[in-house]
Amino acid sequence: MDPEDNRRVWADRSEAYSPAYYAEIGPNEVSETLATVLDYYVDDDAAILEVGCGSGRHLARLREEGFEDLAGVDINDESFDVMAEYYPELARTGQFHTGPIEEVVAEFSDDAFDVVYSVETLQHVHPDDEWVFGELVRVTSDLLVTAENEGNSPERGRSDDDVSYVDDDFPLYHRDWKRVFSDLGLAQLVCEPTNRDTIRVFRAL
């Protein structure tokens, strides 16, 4: 699968793993951990960006926690219609951008956000687009948080190959996230496995 095909899979996603699919599930264990971590490390007025925000279930939990300066990027334009239905206050008060993260993040200024985070999004970035990880570091002034599958789930991430396919459909690229972001100049503060993902908190030096 080339980069364009990879992005098209997510831009046109419906049913399983679509914005509506995740909105129906709602906030989960990762949402709670994100809220706890950010409540500890940053102030309520922190500018926060989620890449691959979907319909906003994690951002909605952060809003409940008292964070108000919230933004998101998602490639699937259905995400924000679903957000307006399920999380109308978030949709009304947040700043949201439709498009591939490779295009949208490049438009942000240096240190534009105090916090940038991803939940099961960076693991789907095509190897040809790995340069975007450096862009995420560039726009982050304080914390970068990843919640990606690293073999926690019995069905995913256990292959010795560089890539596996979820439901024989879309690719999940296996990466050492500590190495990726340490090589880009960040320091890892937290590594917390959950039932599905591993949450890593990095700080800009």
Protein Blocks (a to p, Z undefined) as FASTA:
>chain_A
ZZklmmmmmmmgghjhiaklmmmnopafklmmmmmmmmmmpcfklccddehklnolmmmm
mmmnopabdcdddfblklmmmmmmmmmmlmmmmccdeddfklmmmmpcehkbfbdcdehk
lmmpcfklmmmmmmmmmmpmkbccddddehjamkgokafbfbdcehhlaccddddfklmm
mmnopacfbdcddfkbccdddddZZ
